[in-house]
Amino acid sequence: MEQAQKIASNTIAQILSKMFNAVLSVVIIKIITHYLKTEGYGQYTLVYELVGFFGIACDLGLFTIAVDEMAKTKERMQRVLGSILGLRLILILIIGTITTASAFLIPNFTPVMSIAVIIAAIGIAANLISSTVAATLQVNLKMTINAYAIIIGKILMVGYIALTAFFGWGFLHLIIAGLINNLFVTGVTTYASHRLLPIKLYFDREEIWRLLKKSAVYGAALIFGSIYLRINTIMLRQFTSDNVVGVFGIALRSFELLLLIPFSFMNSILPSLAQNIHTEKFSSLFQKSWDVLVMTGLGMSVGSFIMAEEMIRLISTGSDFAPAANLMRILAIASVFNFLSSLFQYVLVSLNRVKVFFAIALLEAVIAIIFAYILIPLPPPFGQASAAAWAIVVAQTINFFGVTWGVARIRPIKLSWKATFATLFSVIITGIYLWFIKGALSHWSVYLSLPTAFFTAGILYIFLLTKTGGLSTDLSKVLWQRFFLNKPAPLPGQKLRIAIDIRGISGERTGKEWYTLSLLTALGNIDKDNDYFLFTRHPVKNINLPNNFHIIERKMPLLLWHPHFMWQIRKYKIDILLATASYIVPSLLMGKKPKVITVIHDTIAFLFPRRHQAKATTIERFTLKRTLEHSTTIVAVSQNTKKDIERLFDIAPEKITVIPEAAREQFSVPRDPAMTEQLKKDYGISQHYLLFIGTLEPRKNLVRLIKAYKLLPAQLQKDYQLVIVGRKGWYYKEIFSEIAGTLLEKQVIFTGYVPDQDLPYLLHGATGFVLPSLYEGFGLPILEAFACGIPVITTPNSSLKEIAKDDCLYFDPYDIHDMKVKLRLFLEDEVLRQRLSQNLVARSQEFSWKRTAEEMLRVIQQV
């Protein structure tokens, strides 16, 4: 059901985008037909039909192949995408040059039309790049980003076209409007795709040749499968006039808008088809896809057939375009076959039987072109524009029966016809209703009659589909609950629904972020029953969780995040909010709300407000008290933190449970000494070293540490570097100024943020670990050093003595002289360090994330 929801969400987003796009396209056609009239619109159509050849020839089905290959071989996604993008750029350069040159050689093309072809070709090239990188979004079912970009780009295009018509800028500016649209969509799509999968161009000759061989047949099939649409238009111009082409262009544009729906649906379903083509899920997936295409194809085709006059009046201006209504009726018949054949075409692609697809496409193209060539020169009603339209019907009919025959031979599929017959009954009744309502509303303005007719007919159609079984129960449940009630369909076998804000783990991770990720990983290993809903603003990489953990990504400005998160809590019917890092949302919950479990890591904002980040201090001082009041249970990471909470907020001790943290397993794994030495060179470490890990901020007491280090004997400084690992936090400039301009600049190493995989190597290579903090809520770096068997020198305050006990050397964090004395003792006395190291690993093993997760799960169950 979750996969069905993702597919439905991805598909609906694309369809809604295409529908909105279609509405804007209607506005564009309306403005252009009013501005150019039939003759000018005919020229506009011819420009885009010629550029359409360029788009089809460069396409080669690379988007479909990219989605198919990336879905099947996810470990090679980046290389597949980069190679396909490289191949497409080569094709754009070669075929684009040929297309633009031909524009100056065609007899019926004026110089202005030839220049328009160049501009339009640049826009199509951008669109081809956009569709290539969008494969990343499609595989990850994130096409909503592309959908939004298309809508905004279309709005920009409408605005520019409106200005062109109003100020009379001329024909070329209508083409420039399309270029602006394509460039905008390409920019947004490329940026979004790069965030999910970094885009790198690959011009590997063998890989490009392999893709070219795979795409050549499929690409040729696509070319033949749609070339007759372009040839019909150009052929029509040879035997008639720009006026006739303009009328045909209106009907053809309406037909192409209808075809966007099966294209969007099948592109959304293709990753699942490719992954399940040889599994038991395939039959169910195929049946549901067939039912959806029958339902939408018949409904929209019958609606277009009956309301053709009204639709033409809506999208065009002037009585000269009225004959396009009859052409639209003819093309509505073709659209039914296109809807149904699209499913079988994509199955052939997933089965790698593109040669069969190619043979069928070649046959339909040859017959359609011959049919058009014979009949177009004849007078109406059999010739000219009607003949061009009927040629499309012939082609689509041949394609449908051809691809169904091809799939039946290779992968026999048993379809259930119950939903199909129910849809036929529903569409007949709805069609009769639409015919009568058309007459009843004939005296209305088309701007009112058409939306009213389609809206009421749509309600009737959905009602009939639901009652007759045309819309299956499970599919209707997903669609209704997800897109009308705006809540997800319930997941089977669920117990508790637990929400966690995981925004922090998508970036550079430090204390709270590692806590959240480690807890999730450990809970995933022991809890297969409850459902966890993990909300984030950005993609979360390198995280493996079981199927009952659902990552829900919503990209939006930070100011909107918290209201949105509260809405999501209602929407997903959350039972428990587990607040592991942020306290804003639990402090704002009102009315009927989920139970709250709040994890408190420290109380720095209240004990040391001047040594904490101003923004974080302000937020916590405003939110934490109210959060604790809303909490059913409070989890403290140490006994010291529990005492601070009791004292500061007057909380009853029984409301607070202490669940300590633990070192991650990666720190206890032996490390390759050679790798350690290499990393030391990479970070500029040339001697033995004393290591600190943590954010550079005042409470870490690094200024006093550096001052104590400066007091050490020169030889000791020469023998032992001080390596400070961590990103810059707040009020960090004093730390750097302490050594600026001194001889210690080479002895005190600031590495900045270090990737997680490097930390164990740096710890294993250190002589000792130092943590001079004035306050810690737990002191996780100490346990990580213990896990590596590295002796520690630290302070006895807050929770550090509680965690380290007698296995550390302690100094007074406020006394620089005492720090210097203890540092010297620690570095010079190897016997002391060996004694301190004896029990470290065993001590670290007293803490484990498995035990932490088990205790947290007990708290969840009790709540």
C-alpha positions in Angstrom: 0.0 0.0 0.0 2.9 2.4 0.8 4.3 1.8 -2.7 0.9 2.4 -4.2 0.7 5.7 -2.3 4.1 6.8 -3.6 3.2 5.9 -7.2 -0.2 7.6 -6.8 1.3 10.7 -5.2 4.0 10.9 -7.9 1.4 10.4 -10.6 -1.2 12.7 -9.3 1.4 15.5 -8.8 2.4 15.1 -12.4 -1.2 14.8 -13.7 -2.3 17.9 -11.7 0.7 19.7 -13.0 -0.1 18.7 -16.5 -3.8 19.7 -16.0 -2.7 23.1 -14.7 -0.2 23.2 -17.5 -3.0 22.4 -19.9 -5.1 25.2 -18.5 -2.3 27.6 -19.1 -1.7 26.2 -22.5 -5.4 27.0 -23.3 -4.7 30.6 -22.2 -1.6 30.7 -24.4 -3.5 29.3 -27.4 -6.3 31.8 -26.8 -3.9 34.7 -26.8 -1.9 33.5 -29.7 -4.9 32.7 -31.9 -6.4 36.1 -31.1 -3.1 37.8 -31.9 -2.0 35.8 -35.0 -5.4 34.6 -36.5 -5.5 31.4 -38.5 -2.7 32.2 -40.9 -0.2 33.3 -38.2 -1.1 30.4 -36.0 -0.5 28.1 -38.9 3.0 29.4 -39.2 3.5 29.1 -35.4 2.4 25.5 -35.7 4.8 24.8 -38.6 7.7 26.2 -36.6 7.1 23.9 -33.7 6.3 20.9 -35.9 9.8 21.2 -37.5 11.4 21.6 -34.1 9.4 18.6 -33.0 11.5 16.5 -35.4 14.6 17.8 -33.5 13.1 16.9 -30.1 12.0 13.4 -31.2 15.3 12.6 -32.9 17.3 13.7 -29.9 15.0 12.0 -27.4 15.7 8.4 -28.4 13.7 7.4 -25.4 16.6 8.2 -23.1 14.4 9.4 -20.3 12.5 6.1 -20.2 15.8 4.1 -20.5 17.4 6.2 -17.8 14.4 5.5 -15.4 14.5 1.8 -16.3 18.2 1.4 -15.8 18.4 3.5 -12.7 15.6 1.6 -11.1 17.2 -1.8 -11.9 20.8 -0.8 -11.0 20.7 1.7 -8.3 24.3 1.3 -7.4 25.2 2.7 -10.8 22.7 5.5 -10.9 25.2 8.4 -11.1 27.2 6.8 -14.0 24.0 5.8 -15.9 22.6 9.4 -15.6 26.0 11.0 -16.5 26.5 8.8 -19.5 22.9 9.4 -20.8 23.3 13.1 -20.3 26.6 13.0 -22.3 25.0 11.1 -25.1 22.0 13.5 -25.2 24.3 16.5 -25.4 26.1 15.0 -28.4 22.8 14.3 -30.1 21.6 17.9 -29.4 24.7 19.3 -31.0 24.5 17.2 -34.2 20.8 17.0 -34.8 20.2 20.6 -33.6 22.6 21.9 -36.3 20.9 19.9 -39.0 17.4 21.1 -37.9 18.2 24.7 -37.7 20.0 24.6 -41.1 17.0 22.9 -42.7 14.8 25.8 -41.6 16.5 28.0 -44.2 15.9 25.5 -47.0 12.2 24.7 -46.7 10.3 26.7 -49.4 7.3 27.7 -47.3 9.4 29.0 -44.4 9.9 32.8 -44.3 13.2 34.3 -42.8 11.3 35.1 -39.6 10.1 31.5 -39.3 13.6 30.2 -39.8 15.0 32.4 -37.0 12.1 31.2 -34.9 13.2 27.7 -35.4 16.6 28.5 -34.0 15.2 30.0 -30.9 12.7 27.2 -30.4 15.4 24.6 -30.9 17.5 26.1 -28.1 14.4 25.8 -25.8 13.8 22.2 -26.9 17.5 21.4 -26.2 17.0 22.8 -22.6 13.9 20.7 -22.3 15.7 17.6 -23.4 18.4 18.2 -20.7 15.7 18.8 -18.1 13.9 15.5 -19.0 17.2 13.6 -18.7 18.1 14.8 -15.2 14.5 14.5 -14.2 15.0 10.7 -14.3 16.6 11.0 -10.9 13.4 12.6 -9.5 11.3 9.9 -11.3 13.2 7.0 -9.8 12.9 8.5 -6.4 9.2 9.4 -7.0 10.0 13.1 -6.4 8.5 14.5 -9.6 6.4 16.9 -7.6 9.5 19.2 -7.8 9.5 19.1 -11.5 5.7 19.6 -11.5 6.0 22.8 -9.6 8.8 24.0 -11.9 6.7 23.3 -15.0 3.8 25.3 -13.5 5.9 28.3 -12.6 7.7 28.2 -16.0 4.4 28.1 -17.8 3.1 31.1 -15.8 6.2 33.1 -16.9 5.5 32.0 -20.5 1.9 33.2 -20.3 3.0 36.5 -18.9 5.5 37.1 -21.6 3.1 36.1 -24.4 0.4 38.4 -22.9 2.9 41.3 -23.0 3.8 40.4 -26.6 0.2 40.5 -27.7 -0.6 43.7 -25.8 2.4 45.7 -27.0 2.6 44.0 -30.5 6.2 42.9 -30.1 5.8 40.4 -33.0 6.0 36.7 -33.9 9.5 36.0 -32.6 8.7 37.1 -29.1 6.1 34.3 -28.9 8.9 31.9 -29.5 11.1 33.6 -27.0 8.4 33.1 -24.4 8.7 29.3 -24.8 12.5 29.6 -24.4 12.1 31.3 -21.1 9.8 28.6 -19.9 12.2 25.8 -20.8 15.3 27.5 -19.3 13.5 28.0 -16.0 12.3 24.4 -15.8 15.7 23.1 -16.7 17.4 25.2 -14.0 15.1 24.1 -11.2 15.0 20.4 -12.3 18.8 20.2 -12.6 19.3 21.8 -9.1 16.7 19.4 -7.5 18.1 16.3 -9.2 21.7 17.3 -8.2 20.6 17.4 -4.6 19.4 13.8 -4.8 22.2 12.5 -7.0 25.2 14.7 -7.9 25.2 15.2 -11.6 28.5 14.3 -13.4 29.0 14.1 -17.1 30.5 10.9 -18.4 31.8 10.6 -21.9 32.9 6.9 -21.6 33.0 5.7 -25.2 32.0 2.1 -24.3 29.1 3.2 -22.0 27.8 5.7 -24.5 28.0 3.1 -27.3 26.1 0.6 -25.2 23.4 3.1 -24.4 23.3 4.2 -28.0 22.8 0.6 -29.2 20.1 0.1 -26.6 18.3 3.4 -27.3 18.8 3.4 -31.1 16.1 0.9 -31.7 13.8 2.3 -29.0 14.5 5.9 -30.1 13.8 4.9 -33.8 10.6 3.4 -32.6 9.6 6.6 -30.9 10.5 8.6 -34.0 8.4 6.4 -36.2 5.7 6.4 -33.5 5.2 10.1 -33.7 6.8 11.3 -37.0 3.5 11.1 -38.8 2.1 13.8 -36.6 4.8 16.2 -37.9 4.7 15.0 -41.5 0.9 15.2 -41.6 1.2 18.9 -40.7 3.9 19.8 -43.1 2.2 17.7 -45.8 -1.1 19.5 -45.1 0.7 22.8 -45.8 2.0 21.6 -49.1 -1.5 20.9 -50.4 -3.4 23.7 -48.6 -2.6 26.9 -46.8 -1.5 28.3 -43.5 -5.1 28.9 -42.5 -5.9 25.1 -42.8 -2.7 24.3 -40.9 -3.8 26.7 -38.2 -7.2 25.0 -37.8 -5.6 21.5 -37.8 -3.0 22.8 -35.3 -5.7 23.7 -32.7 -7.2 20.2 -32.8 -3.7 18.6 -32.8 -2.6 20.6 -29.8 -5.8 19.5 -27.9 -4.9 15.9 -28.8 -1.3 16.2 -27.6 -2.6 17.7 -24.3 -4.7 14.6 -23.7 -1.7 12.4 -24.4 0.2 14.0 -21.5 -1.9 12.0 -19.0 -0.9 8.4 -20.0 2.7 9.7 -20.5 2.8 11.0 -16.9 1.2 7.9 -15.5 3.4 5.4 -17.3 6.6 7.4 -16.4 5.5 7.2 -12.8 4.8 3.5 -12.9 7.8 2.5 -15.0 10.3 2.2 -12.0 7.9 -0.3 -10.3 7.3 -2.1 -13.6 11.0 -2.5 -14.2 11.7 -3.7 -10.7 8.8 -6.2 -10.6 8.7 -7.4 -14.2 9.7 -10.9 -13.2 7.9 -11.0 -9.8 4.5 -11.9 -8.6 3.6 -8.2 -8.0 3.8 -7.5 -11.7 0.3 -8.9 -12.6 -1.4 -6.8 -9.9 0.6 -3.7 -10.9 -0.4 -4.3 -14.5 -4.0 -4.8 -13.7 -4.3 -1.6 -11.7 -2.4 0.4 -14.4 -4.8 -1.0 -17.1 -7.9 -0.1 -14.9 -6.6 3.5 -14.4 -5.8 4.0 -18.1 -9.2 2.6 -19.2 -11.0 4.8 -16.7 -9.1 8.0 -17.6 -8.8 7.3 -21.3 -12.5 6.6 -22.0 -13.7 9.3 -19.7 -11.6 12.1 -21.2 -12.1 10.9 -24.8 -15.9 10.8 -24.6 -15.9 14.1 -22.9 -13.8 15.7 -25.6 -15.9 14.1 -28.3 -19.2 15.4 -27.0 -17.9 18.9 -26.0 -15.7 19.5 -29.0 -17.4 22.7 -30.2 -17.3 24.2 -26.7 -13.6 23.3 -26.2 -12.6 24.9 -29.5 -14.5 28.0 -28.7 -12.8 28.1 -25.3 -9.2 27.7 -26.6 -9.4 29.8 -29.8 -10.7 33.2 -30.9 -12.8 33.7 -34.0 -15.2 31.6 -36.1 -12.3 30.7 -38.5 -11.2 28.0 -36.0 -14.7 26.4 -35.7 -14.0 23.5 -38.2 -11.4 22.3 -35.7 -14.3 20.8 -33.6 -14.9 18.0 -36.1 -11.1 17.3 -36.2 -11.1 17.1 -32.4 -13.8 14.5 -32.4 -11.7 12.3 -34.8 -8.6 12.7 -32.7 -10.6 11.9 -29.5 -11.1 8.4 -31.0 -7.3 8.1 -31.5 -6.6 9.2 -27.9 -8.5 6.1 -26.6 -6.1 3.8 -28.4 -3.1 5.9 -27.3 -4.1 5.7 -23.6 -4.4 1.9 -23.7 -1.4 1.1 -25.8 1.0 3.2 -23.6 0.9 0.5 -20.9 1.9 -2.3 -23.4 4.7 -0.1 -24.9 6.3 0.4 -21.5 6.1 -3.3 -20.7 7.9 -4.0 -23.9 10.6 -1.6 -22.8 10.9 -3.2 -19.4 11.2 -6.6 -21.1 14.0 -5.2 -23.4 11.9 -6.1 -26.4 12.2 -2.8 -28.1 12.8 -4.4 -31.5 9.1 -5.6 -31.4 8.1 -2.0 -30.5 10.2 -0.7 -33.4 8.6 -3.0 -36.0 5.1 -1.9 -34.8 6.1 1.8 -34.9 7.6 1.5 -38.4 4.5 -0.2 -39.7 2.1 2.4 -38.2 4.2 5.3 -39.5 4.4 3.9 -43.1 0.7 3.2 -43.3 -0.3 6.5 -41.7 1.9 8.5 -44.0 0.7 6.6 -47.1 -2.9 7.1 -45.9 -2.3 10.9 -45.4 -0.5 11.3 -48.7 -3.3 9.7 -50.7 -6.2 11.4 -49.0 -5.0 14.9 -48.0 -5.1 16.2 -51.5 -8.7 15.2 -51.9 -11.5 17.7 -51.2 -13.4 17.6 -47.9 -15.0 15.7 -46.2 -12.5 12.9 -47.1 -9.4 14.9 -47.8 -7.3 17.7 -46.4 -7.4 18.3 -42.6 -9.9 15.4 -42.0 -7.6 13.0 -43.8 -4.7 14.1 -41.6 -6.7 13.4 -38.5 -8.0 10.1 -39.7 -4.4 9.1 -40.5 -3.6 9.6 -36.8 -6.5 7.3 -35.8 -5.2 4.6 -38.2 -1.7 4.9 -36.7 -2.9 4.7 -33.1 -5.2 1.7 -33.9 -2.3 -0.2 -35.5 -0.1 0.6 -32.6 -2.6 -0.6 -30.0 -3.2 -4.0 -31.6 0.5 -4.4 -32.4 1.9 -3.8 -28.9 -0.9 -5.9 -27.2 0.0 -8.7 -29.6 3.7 -8.2 -28.9 3.3 -8.4 -25.1 0.9 -11.4 -25.3 3.6 -13.4 -27.2 6.4 -12.5 -24.8 4.7 -12.1 -21.4 1.1 -13.5 -21.4 -1.0 -11.5 -18.9 -4.4 -12.5 -17.7 -6.6 -9.4 -17.3 -9.7 -9.1 -15.2 -12.4 -7.4 -17.3 -14.7 -6.6 -14.5 -13.5 -3.1 -13.9 -13.3 -2.5 -17.7 -16.9 -3.4 -18.3 -17.9 -1.3 -15.2 -16.0 1.7 -16.7 -17.7 1.2 -20.1 -21.1 1.3 -18.4 -20.1 4.3 -16.4 -18.8 6.2 -19.4 -21.9 5.5 -21.5 -24.2 6.9 -18.7 -22.0 9.9 -18.2 -21.8 10.5 -21.9 -25.6 10.6 -22.2 -25.7 13.0 -19.2 -23.1 15.2 -20.8 -25.0 15.3 -24.1 -28.2 16.5 -22.4 -26.4 19.0 -20.2 -24.6 20.4 -23.2 -28.0 21.3 -24.7 -29.4 22.6 -21.5 -26.4 25.0 -21.0 -26.1 26.0 -24.7 -27.3 29.6 -23.9 -24.6 30.0 -21.3 -21.2 31.5 -21.9 -18.7 28.8 -22.8 -16.5 30.0 -19.9 -19.3 28.8 -17.6 -21.0 26.0 -19.5 -17.9 23.9 -20.2 -16.5 23.9 -16.6 -20.0 23.3 -15.2 -20.6 20.4 -17.6 -17.3 18.7 -17.0 -17.4 19.2 -13.2 -20.9 17.7 -12.8 -20.2 14.9 -15.3 -16.9 14.2 -13.5 -18.7 13.8 -10.2 -21.3 11.5 -11.8 -18.5 9.5 -13.5 -16.5 9.0 -10.3 -19.7 8.0 -8.4 -20.6 5.4 -11.1 -17.1 4.1 -11.2 -17.1 3.6 -7.4 -20.5 2.0 -7.3 -19.9 -0.4 -10.3 -16.4 -1.4 -9.4 -14.6 0.5 -12.2 -12.5 2.2 -9.5 -11.2 -0.7 -7.4 -11.6 -0.5 -3.6 -7.9 -0.3 -2.7 -7.0 2.1 -5.4 -9.9 4.4 -4.6 -9.0 4.3 -0.9 -5.5 5.5 -1.6 -6.6 8.2 -4.0 -9.5 9.4 -1.9 -7.7 9.4 1.5 -4.4 10.7 0.1 -5.6 13.4 -2.2 -9.1 14.4 -1.1 -9.1 13.9 2.7 -5.4 14.7 2.6 -4.4 11.8 4.8 -2.6 8.6 4.1 -4.4 5.3 3.8 -3.9 3.3 7.0 -1.0 0.9 7.0 -1.8 -2.7 7.7 -0.9 -4.2 11.1 0.0 -0.9 12.7 0.1 -0.4 16.4 1.5 2.9 17.6 2.2 5.7 15.2 5.3 7.6 16.3 6.5 10.9 14.8 10.1 12.1 15.0 11.6 15.3 13.6 14.8 14.2 11.9 15.8 17.4 10.1 19.2 17.5 11.8 20.5 14.2 10.5 20.4 15.3 6.8 23.4 17.7 7.2 26.7 17.7 9.2 26.0 15.6 12.3 27.1 16.4 15.8 25.7 15.5 19.2 21.9 15.6 19.0 22.0 14.5 15.3 24.1 11.4 16.0 21.9 10.6 19.0 18.7 10.7 16.8 20.3 8.6 14.0 21.8 6.1 16.4 18.5 5.7 18.3 16.6 5.2 15.0 19.0 2.6 13.8 18.8 0.7 17.1 15.0 0.9 17.2 14.9 -0.3 13.7 16.7 -3.5 14.7 14.3 -4.4 17.5 10.9 -2.8 16.7 9.1 -4.3 13.7 5.6 -3.6 15.0 5.1 0.1 15.5 5.1 2.6 12.7 7.6 5.5 12.8 7.0 8.6 10.7 10.3 10.5 10.2 9.8 14.1 9.0 12.6 16.1 7.3 13.1 19.2 5.1 16.0 17.7 3.2 16.9 14.3 1.7 18.5 11.9 4.3 21.3 9.8 2.8 23.0 6.6 3.9 20.3 5.5 6.3 18.9 1.9 6.2 15.7 1.4 8.2 13.0 -1.3 8.0 9.7 -0.9 6.2 7.9 0.3 9.3 10.0 3.5 9.3 8.6 6.0 6.8 10.7 9.0 5.8 8.5 11.9 4.8 10.4 14.8 3.1 8.8 18.2 2.7 11.0 20.9 1.3 9.9 24.3 2.5 11.2 27.5 4.2 12.1 27.0 7.9 9.4 29.5 9.0 6.7 27.2 7.5 8.2 24.0 8.8 6.8 24.0 12.3 3.2 24.8 11.4 3.5 22.2 8.6 4.9 19.6 11.0 2.0 20.1 13.4 -0.4 19.6 10.5 1.4 16.4 9.6 1.0 15.1 13.1 -2.8 15.6 12.7 -2.8 14.2 9.2 -1.0 11.0 10.0 -2.9 10.5 13.3 0.2 10.3 15.3 0.0 8.6 18.7 3.3 9.7 20.2 5.7 12.5 19.3 9.2 11.6 20.2 11.1 14.9 20.5 14.8 14.0 20.3 16.3 17.4 19.4 13.8 20.3 18.8 11.3 21.5 21.3 9.3 24.0 19.3 6.5 21.8 18.0 5.8 20.0 21.3 5.6 23.4 23.0 3.0 24.6 20.5 0.7 21.6 20.5 -2.8 22.4 21.7 -6.2 20.7 21.9 -6.3 17.0 21.1 -2.7 16.2 20.7 -0.4 13.1 20.7 1.4 12.1 23.8 4.9 13.6 24.0 8.2 11.9 25.0 10.9 14.6 25.3 14.6 13.8 25.3 16.7 16.3 27.2 20.4 16.3 26.4 21.5 19.2 28.6 20.3 22.4 30.2 23.0 24.7 28.9 20.6 27.4 27.7 19.5 27.9 31.3 22.8 27.2 33.2 25.2 29.0 30.9 23.2 31.2 28.6 26.2 33.5 27.8 28.3 30.5 26.7 25.6 29.1 24.4 24.4 30.2 21.0 22.1 33.2 21.3 19.5 31.9 18.9 19.4 28.4 20.5 19.3 29.9 24.0 16.4 32.2 23.1 14.4 29.4 21.5 15.0 26.9 24.3 14.2 29.4 27.1 10.9 30.1 25.4 9.9 26.5 24.5 11.5 24.0 26.8 9.4 24.7 29.9 6.1 24.4 28.0 7.4 21.3 26.2 8.1 19.6 29.6 4.6 20.5 30.7 3.1 18.8 27.6 5.4 15.8 28.0 4.0 12.5 29.3 7.5 11.3 30.0 10.9 13.1 30.0 14.0 11.1 29.1 17.3 12.5 30.5 20.6 11.2 29.1 22.3 11.3 32.5 21.6 11.5 36.2 23.2 14.9 36.3 20.8 16.2 33.6 17.9 14.7 35.5 18.8 16.6 38.6 19.2 19.8 36.6 15.7 19.3 35.1 14.2 18.7 38.6 15.8 21.8 40.0 15.3 24.2 37.2 11.7 23.3 36.2 10.3 21.8 39.4 9.5 18.5 37.7 8.5 15.4 39.7 11.4 12.8 39.7 9.0 10.0 38.7 8.2 11.8 35.4 11.9 11.6 34.4 13.6 8.4 33.1 17.3 8.3 32.7 18.4 6.5 29.5 22.1 7.0 28.7 23.7 7.2 25.3 26.4 5.0 23.9 29.3 4.9 21.6 28.6 3.7 18.1 30.0 0.3 17.1 32.3 1.8 14.5 34.6 3.2 17.2 35.3 -0.2 18.7 36.4 -1.8 15.4 40.2 -2.1 15.0 41.6 0.3 12.4 44.2 -0.1 9.7 47.4 1.7 10.9 48.3 2.6 7.3 45.0 4.4 6.9 45.5 6.2 10.1 48.9 7.5 9.0 47.4 8.6 5.7 44.7 10.6 7.4 47.2 12.2 9.7 49.0 13.5 6.7 45.8 14.7 5.1 44.9 16.7 8.2 48.5 18.1 8.7 49.4 16.0 11.7 53.1 15.2 11.8 53.8 14.1 15.4 52.1 12.4 18.3 49.0 14.3 19.3 46.4 15.0 21.9 42.9 15.0 20.4 39.8 17.1 21.1 36.5 16.5 19.3 33.5 18.8 19.6 31.9 22.1 18.4 34.1 25.2 18.8 32.1 27.1 21.4 32.8 28.8 24.8 31.5 26.0 27.0 34.1 23.6 25.5 36.7 25.7 27.3 39.2 25.6 24.4 40.7 29.0 25.2 41.9 27.8 28.6 43.1 24.5 27.1 45.2 26.3 24.5 46.6 28.6 27.2 47.5 25.6 29.3 49.1 23.9 26.3 51.2 27.1 25.7 52.6 26.7 29.2 53.9 23.3 28.5 57.7 22.8 28.0 58.8 23.6 24.5 60.0 20.0 23.9 56.7 18.6 25.0 54.9 20.9 22.6 57.3 19.8 19.9 56.6 16.1 20.6 52.8 16.4 21.0 50.6 18.5 18.7 47.1 19.6 19.9 44.5 18.5 17.3 41.1 20.2 17.6 38.4 18.6 15.5 35.0 20.2 15.0 33.1 22.8 13.1 32.9 26.4 14.1 30.1 27.1 16.5 29.6 30.5 18.1 32.0 33.0 19.7 34.9 30.9 18.3 37.1 33.8 17.1 38.8 34.0 20.6 39.9 30.4 20.2 41.8 31.2 16.9 43.1 34.5 18.2 44.8 32.7 21.1 47.4 31.2 18.7 47.4 33.7 15.9 50.8 35.1 15.2 52.6 32.7 17.6 54.9 29.7 17.0 52.1 27.4 18.0 50.2 27.8 14.7 51.9 24.6 13.4 51.5 22.8 16.7 47.7 23.5 17.3 45.9 21.9 14.3 42.3 22.9 13.5 40.8 20.4 11.2 37.3 21.8 10.9 34.4 19.3 10.6 35.7 15.8 10.0 33.5 13.2 8.2 32.2 10.5 10.5 34.2 7.7 8.9 37.5 9.5 9.7 36.9 10.0 13.5 37.7 6.4 14.6 41.0 6.6 12.8 42.0 9.9 14.4 41.0 8.5 17.8 42.9 5.3 17.4 46.0 7.3 16.4 45.9 9.7 19.3 48.1 9.5 22.4 45.2 10.7 24.4 41.8 12.4 24.3 41.1 15.7 26.1 37.7 17.1 26.9 38.0 20.4 28.9 34.3 21.2 28.9 32.7 23.4 31.6 29.5 21.5 31.2 28.2 18.4 29.3 24.8 16.8 29.3 26.3 13.4 28.8 29.9 13.3 27.5 29.6 11.0 24.5 33.1 11.8 23.1 34.5 10.2 26.3 32.8 6.9 25.6 33.9 7.0 22.0 37.5 7.4 23.1 37.0 4.6 25.7 35.7 2.3 22.8 39.0 3.0 21.0 41.0 2.2 24.1 42.4 5.7 24.2 43.1 7.3 27.7 41.2 10.5 28.6 41.9 13.6 30.5 38.9 15.7 31.3 37.0 17.7 34.0 35.0 16.2 36.9 32.0 18.5 36.5 28.4 17.9 35.3 27.9 14.4 33.9 31.5 13.6 33.0 32.5 12.1 36.4 29.3 10.1 36.2 30.2 8.6 32.9 34.0 8.3 33.2 34.2 7.4 37.0 37.8 6.6 38.0 39.0 5.7 34.5 40.2 9.3 33.6 42.7 11.9 34.7 40.8 15.0 35.9 41.8 18.7 36.0 40.1 21.9 37.2 38.6 23.5 34.1 38.8 27.0 35.6 42.5 26.7 36.7 44.9 27.0 33.8 47.9 26.1 36.0 46.2 22.9 37.2 45.3 22.1 33.5 49.0 22.6 32.6 50.2 20.3 35.4 47.8 17.5 34.6 48.4 17.8 30.8 52.2 17.5 31.4 51.7 14.5 33.7 49.4 12.9 31.2 51.8 13.3 28.3 55.0 12.5 30.1 53.8 9.5 32.2 53.3 6.6 29.8 52.7 4.2 32.8 49.8 6.4 33.9 48.3 6.3 30.4 48.6 2.5 30.3 46.9 2.2 33.7 44.1 4.5 32.6 43.7 2.4 29.4 43.2 -0.9 31.1 39.4 -0.9 31.6 38.3 1.6 29.0 36.9 -0.8 26.4 35.0 -2.8 29.1 33.7 0.4 30.5 32.4 1.6 27.1 30.7 -1.8 26.6 28.5 -1.1 29.7 26.7 1.3 27.4 25.1 0.2 24.1 22.6 1.5 21.6 20.7 -1.8 21.8 20.1 -1.3 25.5 19.2 2.4 24.9 16.7 1.4 22.3 15.2 -1.3 24.5 14.7 1.1 27.3 13.3 3.8 25.0 10.8 1.2 23.5 9.7 0.3 27.1 9.0 4.0 27.7 7.0 4.2 24.4 5.0 1.2 25.3 4.3 2.5 28.8 3.2 5.9 27.4 
